[in-house]
Amino acid sequence: MPNLFLWRSNRQLKRLLSFALIFCISAIGFSCTANSSNPNSQVSPTSSPQKVVTETLNVAIIPWQSLKEQEQKLQPLADYIQRTMKRPVKFQIAKDYETAVNLLVEEKVEMAYLAALTYIKANERNANIKPLVLPIDEITGRPWYTSVIVADVRKGIKSIKDLKRKKIAFVSPSSTSGFLIPLNGLQKQGINPTRDFTHIRYSGSHDKAETALVKGEVDAIANDKASFLRAQTEGKLSAANYKIIWESDPIPTGPIVINTNKFTPAEITQLQQALIDAPIGVVDVSGSKSAGYTLAKDADFQVIRQIYNQMKSITIPEK
């Protein structure tokens, strides 16, 4: 007679083994499905998920010309950078040159359109600030331009020496073409601004300096050549009444600079390439005619830095 207890025990054991086998197969299948749908599910200790940058890119701009004109020129560039970098872009036109530097140095913005001198001042205060690209000037076909002193010839001004006892407007103590370089040129020709000018003012922008000249509030202005030629073309400064009486050696164009601590190396390369590839219609934010961008490096500004270091102790107050 068969042992019923033993048979029942074997039958229960078989059932348990069957359930266990089904559970194991199901678990293995689930594990394979999870791994195949997410190949990065097992991250090595030295790797990390790719960061998706969505933060706003804040950009400071020094005031080259009227606020309205600059705002009109900035929108196409903002749209282009936002589309290329896939992150929102916010431009802030600073009230003056010093504010633009402070915004960058104090890390309230990550990127800025500056002039050579303002870049040097910013880099002096924060070593993480580096030039990214330089605009190529349409007039020179190179990443440089020139500073000029423009005079009202009706005031009997034909040369630098005729500026004695006259009224002059600079742009800003932080302007390259509107202060540092022409001041250096004046001193080389024996002009002491504090002693020799009857009136000195800082207009705040090239556009405002030109307006002061037209209104007769000053007899001469420090300017950049591109701004002067544009004002002539627009009929603001007539060729008969306003002449260039001095012109500088080449000056590096105003760089686009970034705080390198706020970008990965890949992002820096991407931003550089985006600007170099930018359509001509979106690169002109300073009022100067630009033919695109080229790569920039700190050494490009060494000559300007040397002049600045020689003259940084000189203060020219308004009077």
C-alpha positions as CSV (number, residue, x, y, z in Angstrom):
1,M,0.0,0.0,0.0
2,P,1.5,3.3,-1.0
3,N,2.5,5.8,1.7
4,L,0.0,8.6,1.2
5,F,1.7,10.9,3.6
6,L,5.0,10.7,1.6
7,W,3.1,11.2,-1.7
8,R,1.3,14.3,-0.3
9,S,4.6,15.6,1.0
10,N,6.2,15.2,-2.4
11,R,3.3,16.8,-4.1
12,Q,3.5,19.9,-1.8
13,L,7.2,20.1,-2.3
14,K,6.8,20.0,-6.1
15,R,4.3,22.8,-5.9
16,L,6.6,24.9,-3.7
17,L,9.5,24.4,-6.2
18,S,7.2,25.3,-9.1
19,F,6.2,28.6,-7.4
20,A,9.8,29.4,-6.6
21,L,10.9,28.7,-10.2
22,I,8.2,31.0,-11.6
23,F,9.1,33.8,-9.2
24,C,12.8,33.6,-10.1
25,I,12.0,33.7,-13.8
26,S,9.7,36.7,-13.3
27,A,12.3,38.5,-11.3
28,I,15.0,37.9,-13.8
29,G,12.7,39.2,-16.6
30,F,11.9,42.4,-14.7
31,S,15.6,43.0,-14.0
32,C,16.5,42.6,-17.7
33,T,13.7,44.9,-18.7
34,A,14.7,47.6,-16.3
35,N,18.4,47.5,-17.4
36,S,17.6,47.5,-21.1
37,S,15.3,50.6,-20.8
38,N,17.9,52.6,-18.8
39,P,21.4,51.7,-19.8
40,N,22.8,54.4,-17.3
41,S,20.9,53.0,-14.3
42,Q,24.2,51.7,-12.9
43,V,26.4,54.9,-12.6
44,S,30.0,54.5,-11.7
45,P,31.2,56.4,-8.7
46,T,33.2,58.9,-10.9
47,S,30.5,59.7,-13.4
48,S,27.4,61.9,-13.1
49,P,24.3,62.6,-15.1
50,Q,24.6,65.2,-17.8
51,K,23.4,68.6,-16.5
52,V,20.6,70.3,-18.4
53,V,21.3,74.1,-18.2
54,T,18.1,76.1,-17.9
55,E,19.4,79.0,-15.8
56,T,19.1,82.5,-17.3
57,L,22.3,83.8,-19.0
58,N,22.7,87.3,-17.6
59,V,24.6,89.7,-19.8
60,A,25.8,93.3,-19.0
61,I,26.4,95.9,-21.7
62,I,28.3,99.1,-21.4
63,P,26.3,102.2,-22.7
64,W,27.8,102.9,-26.2
65,Q,24.9,104.9,-27.6
66,S,21.2,105.7,-26.8
67,L,19.3,103.2,-24.7
68,K,16.6,102.8,-27.4
69,E,19.1,102.1,-30.2
70,Q,21.0,99.5,-28.1
71,E,17.8,97.7,-27.1
72,Q,16.7,97.4,-30.7
73,K,20.0,95.8,-31.6
74,L,20.1,93.5,-28.7
75,Q,16.9,91.6,-29.2
76,P,18.0,89.6,-32.4
77,L,21.3,88.7,-30.6
78,A,19.3,87.6,-27.5
79,D,17.1,85.4,-29.6
80,Y,20.1,83.9,-31.4
81,I,22.0,83.0,-28.2
82,Q,18.9,81.7,-26.5
83,R,18.2,79.4,-29.5
84,T,21.8,78.2,-29.8
85,M,22.6,77.8,-26.1
86,K,19.1,76.6,-25.2
87,R,18.8,78.8,-22.2
88,P,17.0,82.2,-21.5
89,V,19.1,85.3,-22.1
90,K,18.7,88.6,-20.3
91,F,20.6,91.7,-21.3
92,Q,21.2,94.6,-18.9
93,I,22.4,97.9,-20.3
94,A,24.4,99.4,-17.4
95,K,23.9,103.0,-16.5
96,D,27.7,103.6,-16.9
97,Y,30.9,101.8,-17.6
98,E,31.8,101.2,-13.9
99,T,28.4,99.6,-13.2
100,A,29.0,97.0,-16.0
101,V,32.3,96.1,-14.5
102,N,30.8,95.8,-11.0
103,L,28.0,93.6,-12.2
104,L,30.5,91.2,-13.7
105,V,33.1,91.3,-10.9
106,E,30.4,90.8,-8.2
107,E,29.0,87.8,-10.2
108,K,25.6,89.4,-10.8
109,V,26.0,88.6,-14.5
110,E,27.9,85.8,-16.2
111,M,28.8,87.5,-19.4
112,A,29.4,91.1,-20.6
113,Y,30.1,93.3,-23.6
114,L,32.9,95.5,-22.5
115,A,35.7,97.7,-23.9
116,A,39.4,96.9,-23.7
117,L,39.9,99.0,-20.6
118,T,36.8,97.8,-18.8
119,Y,37.9,94.2,-19.4
120,I,41.3,95.0,-17.9
121,K,39.7,96.6,-14.9
122,A,37.3,93.6,-14.4
123,N,40.1,91.0,-14.8
124,E,42.2,93.0,-12.3
125,R,39.5,92.5,-9.7
126,N,38.4,89.0,-10.6
127,A,40.9,86.6,-12.4
128,N,38.0,84.3,-13.5
129,I,36.9,87.0,-16.0
130,K,38.4,86.2,-19.4
131,P,37.8,87.4,-23.0
132,L,35.8,85.1,-25.2
133,V,35.7,86.8,-28.7
134,L,36.5,90.1,-30.3
135,P,34.3,91.8,-32.9
136,I,35.9,92.3,-36.3
137,D,35.6,95.9,-37.3
138,E,34.1,96.4,-40.7
139,I,36.2,99.4,-41.5
140,T,39.6,97.9,-40.7
141,G,38.7,94.2,-41.4
142,R,40.5,93.4,-38.2
143,P,39.6,93.0,-34.5
144,W,40.8,96.6,-33.9
145,Y,39.6,100.2,-34.3
146,T,41.0,103.7,-33.6
147,S,40.3,106.5,-31.1
148,V,39.9,110.0,-32.4
149,I,39.7,113.6,-31.1
150,V,37.0,115.5,-33.1
151,A,36.9,119.2,-33.0
152,D,34.6,122.0,-34.1
153,V,36.8,123.7,-36.6
154,R,34.7,126.9,-36.4
155,K,36.4,127.4,-33.0
156,G,39.8,127.8,-34.7
157,I,40.9,124.3,-33.8
158,K,43.1,122.6,-36.4
159,S,45.5,120.6,-34.2
160,I,46.0,119.3,-30.7
161,K,47.9,122.4,-29.7
162,D,44.8,124.5,-30.5
163,L,42.9,122.7,-27.8
164,K,44.5,124.8,-25.0
165,R,41.9,127.0,-23.2
166,K,39.1,125.0,-24.9
167,K,36.3,122.8,-23.6
168,I,36.4,119.0,-24.0
169,A,34.2,116.0,-23.4
170,F,35.5,112.5,-22.6
171,V,33.2,109.5,-22.5
172,S,34.1,107.9,-19.1
173,P,37.2,107.4,-17.0
174,S,36.7,103.7,-17.9
175,S,36.4,104.2,-21.7
176,T,39.3,103.0,-23.9
177,S,38.7,105.2,-27.0
178,G,36.8,107.9,-25.1
179,F,39.4,108.5,-22.4
180,L,42.5,106.4,-21.8
181,I,44.0,106.4,-25.3
182,P,43.2,110.0,-26.2
183,L,44.5,111.1,-22.8
184,N,47.7,109.3,-23.4
185,G,47.9,111.0,-26.9
186,L,47.3,114.5,-25.4
187,Q,50.0,114.1,-22.8
188,K,52.5,112.9,-25.4
189,Q,51.9,116.2,-27.2
190,G,52.4,118.3,-24.0
191,I,48.7,118.8,-23.1
192,N,47.9,118.7,-19.4
193,P,44.1,118.4,-19.3
194,T,43.6,119.7,-15.8
195,R,45.7,122.8,-16.5
196,D,45.0,123.4,-20.2
197,F,41.3,122.8,-20.6
198,T,38.8,125.4,-19.3
199,H,36.0,122.8,-19.1
200,I,36.1,119.0,-18.8
201,R,33.1,116.7,-18.7
202,Y,32.3,113.0,-18.9
203,S,29.3,112.5,-21.1
204,G,28.6,108.8,-20.2
205,S,28.5,107.5,-23.8
206,H,29.9,108.3,-27.3
207,D,26.4,109.3,-28.4
208,K,26.0,111.9,-25.7
209,A,29.5,113.3,-26.3
210,E,28.6,113.9,-29.9
211,T,25.4,115.6,-28.8
212,A,27.4,117.9,-26.5
213,L,29.6,118.9,-29.4
214,V,26.7,119.7,-31.7
215,K,25.0,121.8,-29.0
216,G,28.2,123.8,-28.6
217,E,28.6,122.7,-25.0
218,V,32.1,121.6,-25.7
219,D,34.7,122.4,-28.5
220,A,36.1,118.9,-28.9
221,I,35.4,115.3,-27.9
222,A,37.2,112.0,-27.5
223,N,35.5,109.4,-29.6
224,D,36.0,106.3,-31.6
225,K,36.3,106.7,-35.4
226,A,33.4,104.4,-36.2
227,S,31.0,106.4,-34.0
228,F,32.2,109.6,-35.6
229,L,31.7,108.3,-39.1
230,R,28.3,107.0,-38.3
231,A,27.3,110.4,-36.9
232,Q,28.5,112.0,-40.1
233,T,26.5,109.6,-42.2
234,E,23.4,110.3,-40.2
235,G,23.9,114.0,-40.6
236,K,24.5,114.6,-36.9
237,L,28.1,115.9,-37.4
238,S,28.6,117.8,-40.6
239,A,31.9,117.1,-42.4
240,A,32.3,120.9,-42.9
241,N,32.2,121.8,-39.2
242,Y,33.7,118.8,-37.4
243,K,37.1,117.3,-38.2
244,I,39.4,114.6,-36.8
245,I,42.5,116.4,-35.4
246,W,44.1,113.3,-33.9
247,E,43.9,109.5,-34.4
248,S,45.4,106.7,-32.3
249,D,47.2,103.6,-33.2
250,P,45.1,100.4,-33.4
251,I,43.1,99.4,-30.3
252,P,41.6,96.0,-29.7
253,T,37.8,96.1,-30.2
254,G,35.5,95.7,-27.3
255,P,35.5,92.0,-26.2
256,I,32.7,89.8,-25.1
257,V,33.9,88.4,-21.8
258,I,32.7,85.8,-19.4
259,N,33.2,84.6,-15.8
260,T,34.8,81.3,-16.6
261,N,33.8,80.0,-13.2
262,K,30.2,80.0,-14.3
263,F,30.6,77.8,-17.4
264,T,31.9,74.3,-18.1
265,P,34.7,74.1,-20.7
266,A,32.2,72.5,-23.2
267,E,29.8,75.5,-22.7
268,I,32.6,78.0,-23.3
269,T,33.5,76.3,-26.5
270,Q,29.9,76.1,-27.6
271,L,29.3,79.8,-26.8
272,Q,32.5,80.8,-28.7
273,Q,31.5,78.9,-31.7
274,A,27.9,80.2,-31.6
275,L,29.2,83.8,-31.7
276,I,31.8,83.1,-34.4
277,D,29.0,81.5,-36.5
278,A,26.5,84.2,-35.8
279,P,24.8,86.0,-38.8
280,I,26.2,89.5,-39.4
281,G,22.9,91.0,-38.6
282,V,23.0,90.0,-35.0
283,V,26.5,90.9,-34.0
284,D,26.4,94.7,-34.0
285,V,25.4,95.8,-30.5
286,S,27.9,98.6,-30.1
287,G,26.9,100.8,-33.0
288,S,30.1,100.0,-34.8
289,K,29.8,98.1,-38.1
290,S,31.0,94.5,-37.3
291,A,32.0,91.8,-39.8
292,G,31.7,89.0,-37.2
293,Y,33.8,87.7,-34.3
294,T,37.2,86.1,-33.8
295,L,38.7,84.3,-30.8
296,A,40.2,86.5,-28.1
297,K,42.9,86.0,-25.5
298,D,44.2,88.1,-22.6
299,A,47.4,88.8,-24.4
300,D,45.5,90.8,-27.0
301,F,45.1,93.6,-24.4
302,Q,48.7,93.8,-23.2
303,V,49.5,97.1,-24.8
304,I,46.3,98.7,-23.4
305,R,47.2,97.2,-20.0
306,Q,50.6,98.8,-20.1
307,I,49.2,102.2,-20.9
308,Y,46.6,101.8,-18.1
309,N,49.2,100.8,-15.5
310,Q,51.3,103.9,-16.5
311,M,48.3,106.2,-16.1
312,K,46.0,104.6,-13.5
313,S,47.2,107.0,-10.8
314,I,46.2,110.1,-12.9
315,T,42.8,111.5,-12.0
316,I,41.1,114.0,-14.3
317,P,38.2,115.6,-12.5
318,E,35.3,117.3,-14.2
319,K,35.4,121.1,-14.2
